[in-house]
Amino acid sequence: MSWTGWVAGWVTTAALGQSPATLEAVRLHRSDAAALARAELTACEKAKCPDAGRLGLLAGTLVLSDGDAAQARDLLTRHAPPAPLEAFHAFYLGQARFYAGDPDGAAKDFERALEKASPALAVRARARLGESLLDAHRPRDAAPVLESAAAAQPTPELLFQRAQARAATGNAAGLRADLKSVALRFPTHPYADEALERLAELKPSVKLTLPEHLQRVREFLSDGAPERAEEELATAEKRSLVKGAPAQAQVALLRAQVLFARGKREEAEKALAVARKGPPAIAAEAALVVARRALRSDDNEKARKLMAALDKAYPSQAAGEEGAFFAAWLDLQGGRFEDAAKSFADYEKRYKGSRRRDEAMWFRALSHIRLEQYAKARQALDDLVTAYPKTSLAPQARYWQARTEELGGGKPAAVGPGYEAVITAAPASFYALLATERLRELGRTPPAAFPQPPKQLTLPRPPELELAVALTRAGLFRDAADEVRSRVSDLRTADQALPFAHALLQLGEFGHAHVVAARYLWGRAFGAKAPDALAAFYPRAFAQAVETEATRQALDPFLVWAIMRRESAFRPEVMSAADARGLMQIIPPTATEIAQKMAEPAPAPADLFAPERNIRYGAWYLAQLMKRFAHPALAAAAYNAGPKAAVRWTQERGTLPLDLFVESIPYRETRGYVKQVVADLYLYHRFYEKDGTQARLAMTVPAPSTDGVTF
């Protein structure tokens, strides 16, 4: 589901043929959307209103999406479209004719669409033109169109259709290449099985090799189809392709992963035992699978032994390096700080080319900090910033350089400049916030991270956005979003991007504005600290809904924006692999529990893409977390990892000061999440606090309430 966020502004400021109720139904894909659009078209036709062309286009596309191609064709042929939307009208009429059984007529419509199509629409129209010509038994006409379309967009559908055109035009090598691509790269797609059948029917027939079967197994696993993966392994074995000990070990390793995915643990472990008898590279990978499973099960003692054994047995393999790193990391997590410091120092010496070497230096420093060996910690931090001056760990290394100097007895005059340098170099970071608090504790006035707050500009709308606006007014939200994405991809410089980002902000398209800023305005925002660039990074998105729900829940509205920025980057249409949806990334089961607590009917999953609904649920949940945990860092940790994990961490590490507590969160994702959310929360306060006061970050960790939200 995809739709643009600026519709709310348009339905209140622009005269539309469609009513706000119809547009709302369309953007949420409600089942009554097509009926509402047809009713408004009928009323418009009776009144002879000027919006019949736009209403007819929307009604036709909605009826087409409901599966009635003939009725869609009739609706789309009743009225001429508005001038900016002629290409889209031709495209959707072509779709209707094609599915109504008229591929020749469809091809003519797609050719008309291409005459005036924008770049984004042209890609789709060219693909459909090729398919229509092929379906009309005109493969020679289809072949060049499909060659171009598949090169630009190598989807399984286009590759398969191009294979058909290549077959009809005598391109045997191209036919085999496309069928193989479909079978190997998209094995879960319906065309993949047909591609395999056609390969087998060729003269001579084409059969997959063992590496190709194993590629399909990996794709099945990544697509969540372990049963199909197991069938693929069985097929390879039936064809006697698994010959020799190396191949048997490789297959056994993949079989173990398949069996684990299917919940067959005992069988998987037997397969791993076979793999561990194979060549060193495979044996090492198999041993790493065992160690990683122990790590995920929170059996840290067992995982530590397995990781150390990997390092000892396979020091020249990637698995050995990973074992060495995690053995040291598990020492750190287990409170064995002396051992951790030694292990990380040894790792740095032995694996000098490791991509994790800077992280190992940081963890060595953290081990010394926990031991209150501040001079040794500073030396490790100095090693880190000297060896890796551009590492993403530099802000935290520099903060802890100053902090360890202070903890070691350094005077304010000596320590202060280090904190000030962190604020200047990384103004939007968690460490700039920590440095600000430390300077205040020392009685020093911190420098302003940003001299001026974000400033939204009123600029003429770039002409490249006019088509997207016209599509939005017509209710074609998916097409409008495609147009915006296409235009954003054409930007090249900050000077081009700035007016584009501000136009998107004015239209309420906060997510796309943030994308533009992240690609092109980073240096302007965080280097030059320009307020016009900061506006796209820190908007008060969907302000009315956020402020209303925050007031209702007695919640800090800036915390809602900080969570929203991290979860979705202000994009209402986002859905994660875990089925988290919308601005606040709420999964349907959680939404159902929230609705029950709020005495509301359970929402349909699609309802979570509606900003107002998503914000209402997210604000309620955040308010409950704040009631239980009483600190934004803990609430953010609970939002990301769950309340049970946050409670456990406070029980284990709650006596630490906040900075060390956050560094000690065992989940890497949650550590980063908490740092960004808390930093953004206080930036929002400093940017937008009405009374000009500076919100303070509590540097101690409160004990959570035993009662409160648990899901």
N, C-alpha and C positions, 0 to 999 in steps of 0.2 A: 504494500500500500504506500502510495506517495502522493503528496499534495503540497502546495506551497503555503507558507504561513501568512502571506500578506492578504489573504482573502478577507479577514476580519476588517481590515481597513477599508477595503473596496466596498464591502456591503454596506458600510455606513457613510461613505463619502461619494460614491458614484451611482449614477442612475443606471440600473440594470434591467434587462428584460426578465432575468431570473430573480426570484425572490430570495432573500437571505435564507429562508427555510429550505429552499431547493438546493442552494449552494452548499449549505451545511450537510444536507443528506448526501450530496454527491461526494463531498470531500471525505466523508466517513464511510463511503460505499454502503449506505443503508439500502435495504431491499426495496424501499418505496421511492428511491430516487428517480427511476425511469418513469413511474406513474406521475410523479409530481411534475417532471419536465414535460411530459406529453400534455398534461392538463393545462400548463401555462402556455404551451404552444397553441393549443386549441383556443384558449381565451384570447391570445394575441391575434390569431387569424380572424376571429370574429370581430375584434376591434380594429383590425387592419393596422396594427401597431408596427413601428419600423424595426422591431427587434426579431421579427419572425425568422430571418436567416440564422441569427445566432442561436435562438431557441431551438430551431430545427436541427442545427448541428449538434447541440448537446443532447437533445432527445434521441436523435439517430445513433449517436455513439453509445448512449446508455442502453438502448434497446439491443444494439449489436452485442454489447458486453453481456447482456442477459441471454444471448443465444438465438435471437430471432432475426436472422440476416435479411429475410425478405421484407419484413416490416421496417427494418432499419434502412434498407435501400429506398423504400417508398418515402420514408420521412426525409431522407437526405436529398431526394430529387424534387421535393415540393418547393424549396425556396433557395434562391442564390445566397451564398454566404457573404458576410462582410468582407470587404477587400483584403484586410490583412490575413484572413483565415482561408483564402481560396485553396491554398495547397493542402491544408489540413482537411478541408471538406472533400477534396478529390481523393485524398488518401483513405479517409474513412468510407467514402462511397466505394472505392475499390475493394476495401475489406468486405463490405456488405455484399458486393456483386460476387466476389470470390467464394464466400461461404454460402451464397445462394446458388452456386453452381454455374456461374458465368465467368470463367477465367479469362476469356478474350476481352469481355467488357471491363473486367478488373484491370487487365494489363493497360488498357487505354487510360483508365483513371489514374493508375500509378505513374504512367508517363506524363500525364497532365500535372500530377503532384510534383514530379521532379522538375518541371519547368520553373516553378516558383518556390521550391522548397528551401527552407533554411538548412544549414549544414546538418543539424541534429535530425531533422525530418528526412533529409535526403538519404541518410544511411538506412533508415527503416523502409522508405519507399523503394529504394533500389533492391533491397532484399525481397520485398514482396512482389516487385515486378518480375524478378527472376523466377520466383516460385510460380507466379501466374502463367508466364510463358511456358514453363515446363509442364504445368498442368494442362495447358492448352495444346500439348503435343507439338511444341515449337522449340525443341532442344537447341537447335543451332542459334536461334535468337536469344535463348535463355543463357547459353554458355558464357558469352562475354560479360553479361550482366552479373551472373553468379560468380565469375572469376573475381570481379571487382568487389562485389559485396562480401564474399567470404574472406578475401584478403583484408578488408577493413574490419570485419567482425566475424572471426572464425568460430561461430556457434555450432553446436552439433547439427542443428537444422540446416544451416547454410552449407556446411561441409558435406552433409549427406545429399542435399539437392545438387551441389556442384558435382558430386560423384556421379549422379544420374546424368547430368548434362555431359560430363566427360565421357561416360560410357557411350552415349548416343553419338558423340562426335569423334570417337575412335581414340581418345586419349587414355590408353590402358594404364600407363604408369601413374598418371594423375588420379585415375579411378582408384587404384590400389592404395595410393597415399592417403586419399581422403577417407576411404573406408577404414583404413587402419587408424587414422587419427580419431575418428568417431569411436571405434572400438576400444582404443587404449586410453584416450584422454577423458572420455565421458561414458564409462561402462554402465552407469546406472540409468542413462538416458534410454528411452524406448528404442531409439534408432540404433543403439549399440548392438543389440542382438541381431537385428536385421543386417547390419553391416557385416557381422561375423558370418551370417548365412551366405551373403553375396560373395564374400571372399572365398568361402568354401566352394562356391559354384563356378568360380572363374577357371579358365583353362590356361595354364595349370592352376590348380587350386592354391590358395595362400593359407598356410597354417601358422599359428603364432608360435614363437620360440618360448623357451622357459623364461628368459628375462621379460618378455612381453606379457606372459601370463602373470608373473609376479608384479609387474606394473599395475595390471588390472586389480590384483589383490589389494595392493596399497590404496588404490583409488576407491575401491569398495569400502575399505576400512575408514578412510577419511570422510566418506559420504555417509557413514553410519549404517552400512549394509554388511555386517559380518557373516550373515548366512550366505550371501552371494560370494563373499570372499572365500569361504570354506568350499563352496562348490567349484570355484575357479581353481583352487589348489588340487581338488580331486580330479578335475579335468586334465590338468598338467600331468598328474601321476598316471592316469589311465592311458595317456598318450606316450608313456615311457620316456618323458622328458627329464625326469629327475634322476640323473645318472652321476655317480661318483660322490665321494664323501662331502666335498665342498657344497655341491648342489643340495644334497640331503640336509646339511646343516642349515643352509640358507632357507630352505623350505620349512624346516622345523622351527626356525626362529619366527617366520611369518605365521606359521600355524599356531604357535603359542600366543601371539598377539591376537589372532582371530578368536582363539578359544577363551582368552581372558575377556575379550569384548562380548562373548556369548555367555559369560558367567560360568564357564567350565574350568574351574581353577585347577583341579587335580590333573585333568588331561593336559592343560596348558603347561603345568610344571614338568610333566613327563616330556613334552616337546622341547621345553627349554633345556632339559638335561641332555637331549640329543644335540641341540645346537651348541651347547657348551663344549662338546667334544670335537667341534669342527675347527677350521683354520682360525688363527688368532683373532683376526678382525671380526669374524662372526661370533666366536666364543666370547670376546670382550663385550660385544653388543648384547649378547644374551645375558651375561652377568650383570650388565648395566640395567637391563629390564628388571631383573630380580631386585637390585638395589633400589631402583626408583620406586618400585611397588612398596618396598619396606618404608621408604621415605614418605610416600603418600599415606600410608597407614598410621603415621605418627609413632611407629615403633623405632624411635630414634637410636636406641642402643643397637638394635639389629642392623639398622641402616648404616650406622657408623662403621660397624665391623665389615659390612659388605663393601662400602665405599673404599675403606682402607685396603681391603683385599684386592679391589680393582686396581688401585694405584700400584700396589706391589706386583701384581701379576702382569699388568699390561701398561707399563710406563710409556711405551712408544705409541700407544693407541689413544684416540680421542676419549675413549671410555676411561682409560687410566687417568687422564688429566681431570675429567669430570669427577672421578672418584676421589682424587686428592683434594679438589676444591670443596666437595661436600663433606668429606671427613673433617676438614678444618671447620667448616661452617657448623656442623653438628656439635663439635666441641664448644663453639661459641654459644650455640643455642642451649647446650646443656650446662652452661655456667662454668665450663672448664677453661677459663680464660688464659691461663698460662700455656696450656696445651694448644689452644687456638692460635695464640700469637706465634708460637714456634712453628705450627703446621702451616700457617699462611706465609711466614717468612721462607720456609722451605719450598712451598709452592712457587713463590716469586722467583726463586733461584733456579728451580728445575724446569719451569714452564715459562721461560722469558717471552715466548711468542704468543702466549695465550691471550685471547680476547677478553678474558676475565682478570687479567693481571692487575689492572687498576682497581677493580673491585676487591681483589685479595688484599691490596695495600690498604684500602679503606677498612676492611674487616680486621686487619692486623692492628690498625690504629684504634679501632673500637675496642678490641680486646684489651689493649693497654689502658684505655680510658676506664673500662670497667674495673681494672686492677688498680686504678688511681696512680698509674705510672705515667704521669703527664709529660715528662720530658721524652720518654720513649714514644708516646703517642704523637707528639709534635714532630719527632724525627720521621715517623712513618708518614705523617701527613705532608711533611716537606718533600719526602721521596715521591709521593703521589703527584703533587702539583708540579714538581720539577720534571718528572718523567712524562706526565700526561697533562700538559697545561690546558688542553682543550677538552678534557674529559667532562662528561655531564656531572661527574662527582665533584667538580672544582668548587661550586658554591658551598657544599657541605664541608669539604676539606678546609676551606678558608674560615668558615664559621668555627669549626672545632679547633683550628689553630689558635684563634683568639680565645675561645672558651677554655682550652686546656692551659693556656698561659694564665688566664684569670684564676682558674682552679688551683694552679700551682703557685699562687701568691702574687701574680703580676698586678701592678698598680693601674688604676684607671687611665692614667695618662699613657701608659704603655699598651694597654689592652684596647682602649677606645678606637684608635685608628684601624685596627684589624676588623672590628665590627662595622665601622663606617665603610670600609672598602667592600664588604659583602653587600651592603645595601646599595652602594653605587654600581657594582658590577652585575648584581643579579637582583634587580629591584622587585621583580614579581615573584620571587622564590619564597619558600617556607623559611629559608635561612635568613633572608632579609628581615622577615617578621621576627624571628628569634633574636637576631642581632639588635633590632629596634628595642625589644623588651630588655635585653641585657644592658644596653646603653642607658635606658631609663633607670634601671636598678643601680647603675653606677652614678646616677645624678647628672648624666650628660644628655644634651638634646640631640636626638638622632637627626641625621640629614633626611630631607624629604625623598622618599623613594621615587616619586614622580612630582615634579614641581607644579603641574597643573592636572586637574581631573579630566576624564574623557570629555570630548566636545563633539557632538553630532553636528555636521554641517548641512546646510540646505543648499544643494547644488542642482543644476539642471540634470534631469534624468538622461543617462546615456541612451542614444537612439537604439543601441543594440538590445535594450531591455523592452522596447515598445511591443514587440511581438509577444513576449512573455506576459506582459500586462494584458494584452488583448485576449490571450488564451485564458488567463485567469478570469477575466470578466465573462468569458463564455462558459466557465465551469470546467474547462479542460485542464485540470490541475496537473495531471501527470505530464502532459505535453509541455506545460509551462515550466515545470521543474526541469525537464530535459533541456529546454531552451536555455534556462539559466546556467545549468551545468556546462552546456556547450560553450556559451559565451564566456564563462569563467575560465574555461580551459584555453581560450584564445588570448587571455591577458598575458603580458610579458614583463611589465615593469610596475614599480610602485606608483609612478605617476598615472598610469592607466588604471591601476587597481583602486586608488583612493576614491575617486568619484563613483566608481562602480560599487564599492562597499557601502558608501553612504546612501546611494540610491536604493540598495537592497535593505538597509536599515529603515529608510523612510517607508518602504513598502511592507515592512514587518517581516522580511525574510532574513531573520537573524542567523539562521544556520548557514546559509550561503554567504552572508556577509563575513561570518567567522572563518569560513573556508578561504575566502579571498584574502582576509587579513593574515591567516596563518601561512599562506603561500608567498605573499608579496609584501606584507607590511610589518614583518617581525622586527627588522632592523629599525624601522621608523618608530615603532612603538616602544621597544625595550632598549634600543641603543640611543636614538635621538630623543626618546621619551615624548614624542609628539602626541598631544591630546586628541587630534583628529584620527590618528591610527588606533589609539587605545579604545576609542568608542566602539570599534568593531570587535575587539577582543572581550570587552566587559559591558555588553549592553544590558539594560534592564528589560529583558525579553518578556513579552506577554505580561506587561507590568500590571494591568488591571487584575488579571486572574491571580497573579502571585501575591499582590498586596491584599486582595480580598481574602484569600485563603490564609495568608499569614496572620492577618488580623483575627480571623475566625478562630484560629488555633493558638493564638498568643505566641507566635513563632517569629523569629527574626527572618524577615523576607530575604535578607542578604544570604542567609544559609541556603535558602531554596535556590537562589541563582547560582551559588557556588557549586551545589550538587548538580544542578542542571547543566552547568558548563562542563563539568567533568563527565557526566553520564552520557550526554547526547550532543554536546556542543550546540545546543539550541535547535536541534533538528527534530521536529515532531514525528517524522515518519520512520525514525530509526528502529530497527529490530535486531537484537543480538542473536548469536548462535544458541543462547540459552532461552530464547523466546522472551527476553525482556523488551518492553515496548515503550516508545514515546519519549517525551522530554525527560522524565525522571527514571526511565528504564525499569518499569514495574512489570513483573511476570504475572500472567493471569491468575495463578493460585493465590498469590499475595494480594492481588486486587480484590479477589473474592473475599478473603479474610477481612481486608480493610472495609469493604462494603458492608459486611455483616456487622462489624463494630460500629459503623456509622448508620446502621439501620436502613440501609439502601439495598435494592435488588442487586444481585451479582451482575457485573457488566459483561457484555460480550467482549471477547478479546480485541475485536476491531475498535471498540470504544476507547481503548487505552491510547490510541493515536490522537484522540481529541485533546488539544492542549488543556482546556478547562478541566476535563475529567482527570487527566493525568496529574495535573498540578494539584487538584483537590486531594487526590489519594496520596500523592507524594508529600504534601504539606502535613496531612494528618499523621502519616507514618513518621516523618521527621520530628514532629512535635512530641510523639510518644517516645521516641529515642532520646530526645533532649530531657524529657521528664525523668527517664530512667538513668541516663548517664551524666547529665548535667555539665557536659563539656563538649564543644563541637568536634574535637579530635576523636573522642570516644564515639560520638554519634556517627561521625563519618566512617570510623572503623566498623561499627555495627551495620551501617547501611551497606557497606561493601562486602563484609565477611560474615555478617549475621550477629545477632546479639549474644549468642552463646560463646562465640569466639572472643568477642570483646570483653565479656565478663571474665573468661578464663585468663586473658592477658592481664587484666587489671588485678586479678588475684595473684598472679605469678610475678608481675613486674610493677604493680601500682605504686610502690614506694619510690620508684625512680622519678627524677624530675621529668617534665614533659618532653624535653628534647631527647633524652636518653630513652624514654619510654617509646617514643615513635621510632627511633632507630632500632629498637629491639623487637618490633612487631615481626613475627617470623614469616609472614606471607609477603613476598616482594611486591605483589600487586597492591596489597592493602597499604603497605608502607608508602608507596608512591601516591596512592589515592588520598590518603590522609594528608600528606604534605601539600598536595595541590589544592584540595578543598579548603583546608584551613588558611593557606596563603590567599586564595581567592576571596574567602569570606572577609578577611580583614582589609583586603584591597577594596572590595565593594564598600565596606564601611567608610574607608578613608576617601573614596571617590564621591560617595553620594550621601553621607551622613548629613542630615539637614541642619543640626545644631552646631556642626563644626567640631564636636568632641571626637577624641581619638579613642576608639574602643581598645581595650586592653586584653591581651591573651593571658589567661591563667597558666602559670608555669608549673603548677602541681596537678596531679591526677586524682580526681575525686573517686571515692568508692561508689560503684553503681548501686542503685536500689535493688533489693531482692525481688521486688514486684515490678510489673510493667510488661511491655511488649516483648514477646519471645520469638516471634516469627520474622 
